[in-house]
Amino acid sequence: MSTRLGPLERKALDDRRQPGYSVHWTLETHEFVQIPAGRMTVTRDGGQPTEIGAGDVAVFPRGWAGPWQIHETIRKVYVIF
């Protein structure tokens, strides 16, 4: 028996996030991000801050919740699955 993944939603570069922007996310899906430029801090609710920036990749699992704070304009490639 094989299991097939549902359709993936691939997004192009997203550069709308500017320095000073902060948002609290509660993810209803998984999200993979690759950061070609910029820098931000993400903090899972109840967790420690993690800085991610140019050259980094991250995976945020479904149910992840916490703020993203942008320090340098973020350009990201992301896949929601």
BAVEXRO-566512 format. One line per 10 residues: number of its first residue (from 1); their letters; for each residue x, y negated, z of N, C-alpha, C. Coordinates in nm, 3 decimals. Layout:
N
NUM	a	X/Y/Z/X/Y/Z/X/Y/Z ~ ... .
This chain:
81
1	mstrlgpler	0.085/0.118/0.000/0.000/0.000/0.000/0.089/-0.124/0.000 ~ 0.065/-0.214/-0.088/0.144/-0.337/-0.091/0.058/-0.454/-0.044 ~ 0.127/-0.550/0.015/0.060/-0.671/0.060/0.107/-0.785/-0.027 ~ 0.016/-0.860/-0.080/0.052/-0.974/-0.165/0.028/-1.103/-0.088 ~ 0.123/-1.192/-0.101/0.107/-1.324/-0.040/0.004/-1.403/-0.119 ~ -0.068/-1.487/-0.050/-0.161/-1.576/-0.117/-0.083/-1.680/-0.197 ~ -0.151/-1.765/-0.268/-0.082/-1.866/-0.349/-0.004/-1.964/-0.261 ~ 0.112/-2.001/-0.308/0.196/-2.099/-0.241/0.167/-2.236/-0.300 ~ 0.172/-2.335/-0.216/0.153/-2.472/-0.263/0.290/-2.539/-0.256 ~ 0.347/-2.569/-0.371/0.479/-2.630/-0.375/0.462/-2.778/-0.404 .
11	kalddrrqpg	0.527/-2.858/-0.325/0.518/-3.003/-0.342/0.650/-3.056/-0.395 ~ 0.643/-3.162/-0.468/0.762/-3.230/-0.517/0.821/-3.313/-0.404 ~ 0.926/-3.385/-0.436/0.989/-3.471/-0.336/0.886/-3.567/-0.275 ~ 0.894/-3.581/-0.147/0.802/-3.669/-0.075/0.889/-3.774/-0.005 ~ 0.887/-3.896/-0.054/0.973/-3.999/0.005/0.891/-4.112/0.067 ~ 0.771/-4.079/0.113/0.684/-4.181/0.171/0.716/-4.210/0.317 ~ 0.800/-4.132/0.377/0.829/-4.147/0.520/0.945/-4.244/0.540 ~ 0.916/-4.358/0.596/1.014/-4.465/0.613/1.063/-4.473/0.758 ~ 1.180/-4.536/0.781/1.230/-4.554/0.918/1.123/-4.621/1.006 ~ 1.114/-4.573/1.128/1.016/-4.628/1.223/0.883/-4.553/1.220 .
21	ysvhwtleth	0.862/-4.471/1.115/0.738/-4.394/1.105/0.741/-4.281/1.207 ~ 0.631/-4.261/1.277/0.619/-4.152/1.372/0.479/-4.094/1.361 ~ 0.470/-3.963/1.363/0.340/-3.897/1.352/0.344/-3.769/1.435 ~ 0.231/-3.735/1.493/0.219/-3.610/1.567/0.147/-3.510/1.477 ~ 0.212/-3.396/1.450/0.156/-3.294/1.363/0.107/-3.175/1.444 ~ -0.001/-3.115/1.401/-0.043/-2.982/1.444/-0.067/-2.905/1.315 ~ 0.022/-2.811/1.286/0.020/-2.745/1.156/-0.080/-2.630/1.151 ~ -0.159/-2.629/1.047/-0.256/-2.522/1.024/-0.200/-2.416/0.929 ~ -0.083/-2.443/0.873/-0.015/-2.351/0.782/0.133/-2.348/0.820 ~ 0.209/-2.259/0.758/0.354/-2.260/0.772/0.407/-2.368/0.678 .
31	efvqipagrm	0.521/-2.428/0.712/0.582/-2.525/0.621/0.733/-2.507/0.621 ~ 0.789/-2.493/0.501/0.933/-2.489/0.479/0.972/-2.626/0.426 ~ 1.079/-2.686/0.481/1.126/-2.814/0.429/1.276/-2.807/0.401 ~ 1.317/-2.874/0.295/1.457/-2.896/0.263/1.474/-3.047/0.255 ~ 1.574/-3.099/0.324/1.595/-3.243/0.332/1.718/-3.282/0.249 ~ 1.698/-3.338/0.128/1.814/-3.383/0.050/1.868/-3.518/0.096 ~ 1.787/-3.598/0.166/1.834/-3.730/0.212/1.750/-3.774/0.332 ~ 1.813/-3.848/0.421/1.743/-3.904/0.535/1.771/-3.830/0.664 ~ 1.704/-3.875/0.770/1.725/-3.817/0.902/1.601/-3.840/0.987 ~ 1.562/-3.737/1.063/1.448/-3.749/1.152/1.467/-3.658/1.274 .
41	tvtrdggqpt	1.390/-3.686/1.377/1.388/-3.602/1.495/1.251/-3.538/1.505 ~ 1.249/-3.406/1.526/1.124/-3.334/1.547/1.128/-3.274/1.687 ~ 1.016/-3.278/1.756/1.011/-3.226/1.892/0.885/-3.143/1.908 ~ 0.902/-3.014/1.924/0.785/-2.929/1.948/0.727/-2.965/2.083 ~ 0.595/-2.976/2.093/0.532/-3.008/2.220/0.588/-2.918/2.330 ~ 0.639/-2.981/2.436/0.697/-2.907/2.547/0.840/-2.862/2.525 ~ 0.898/-2.896/2.408/1.033/-2.852/2.374/1.134/-2.965/2.372 ~ 1.253/-2.932/2.328/1.362/-3.028/2.317/1.365/-3.089/2.177 ~ 1.405/-3.216/2.165/1.417/-3.280/2.033/1.524/-3.210/1.948 ~ 1.497/-3.203/1.819/1.593/-3.148/1.723/1.605/-3.247/1.609 .
51	eigagdvavf	1.728/-3.287/1.579/1.749/-3.378/1.466/1.776/-3.296/1.341 ~ 1.706/-3.330/1.233/1.734/-3.268/1.104/1.758/-3.379/1.003 ~ 1.844/-3.349/0.906/1.879/-3.451/0.809/1.931/-3.391/0.681 ~ 1.993/-3.475/0.600/2.042/-3.438/0.468/2.117/-3.305/0.472 ~ 2.075/-3.213/0.386/2.139/-3.083/0.376/2.075/-2.976/0.464 ~ 1.985/-3.015/0.552/1.921/-2.919/0.642/1.796/-2.859/0.580 ~ 1.763/-2.739/0.626/1.635/-2.676/0.596/1.571/-2.637/0.729 ~ 1.439/-2.632/0.732/1.368/-2.593/0.853/1.238/-2.525/0.814 ~ 1.192/-2.437/0.902/1.063/-2.372/0.885/0.981/-2.402/1.009 ~ 0.862/-2.456/0.988/0.768/-2.486/1.096/0.654/-2.385/1.085 .
61	prgwagpwqi	0.638/-2.297/1.185/0.533/-2.196/1.177/0.395/-2.253/1.201 ~ 0.296/-2.183/1.150/0.156/-2.220/1.175/0.138/-2.238/1.326 ~ 0.069/-2.344/1.366/0.046/-2.372/1.507/0.149/-2.464/1.569 ~ 0.261/-2.489/1.496/0.362/-2.581/1.549/0.297/-2.718/1.570 ~ 0.326/-2.778/1.684/0.269/-2.910/1.713/0.375/-2.996/1.779 ~ 0.380/-3.122/1.738/0.473/-3.216/1.798/0.499/-3.334/1.706 ~ 0.570/-3.434/1.758/0.597/-3.554/1.679/0.718/-3.540/1.586 ~ 0.709/-3.609/1.474/0.822/-3.632/1.383/0.850/-3.781/1.390 ~ 0.975/-3.818/1.417/1.016/-3.958/1.419/1.124/-3.978/1.313 ~ 1.096/-4.070/1.222/1.185/-4.095/1.109/1.287/-4.204/1.144 .
71	hetirkvyvi	1.416/-4.172/1.124/1.524/-4.268/1.152/1.580/-4.329/1.024 ~ 1.586/-4.250/0.918/1.629/-4.295/0.785/1.527/-4.238/0.687 ~ 1.496/-4.313/0.583/1.395/-4.269/0.486/1.417/-4.122/0.449 ~ 1.314/-4.042/0.469/1.320/-3.899/0.444/1.274/-3.868/0.303 ~ 1.356/-3.791/0.234/1.315/-3.729/0.108/1.313/-3.581/0.140 ~ 1.203/-3.516/0.108/1.196/-3.374/0.140/1.128/-3.297/0.028 ~ 1.174/-3.176/0.011/1.107/-3.079/-0.074/1.042/-2.983/0.023 ~ 0.914/-2.957/0.004/0.848/-2.868/0.099/0.753/-2.771/0.032 ~ 0.734/-2.659/0.100/0.643/-2.555/0.054/0.551/-2.525/0.171 ~ 0.423/-2.528/0.146/0.321/-2.495/0.246/0.272/-2.356/0.210 .
81	f	0.276/-2.267/0.309/0.233/-2.130/0.281/0.159/-2.069/0.398 .
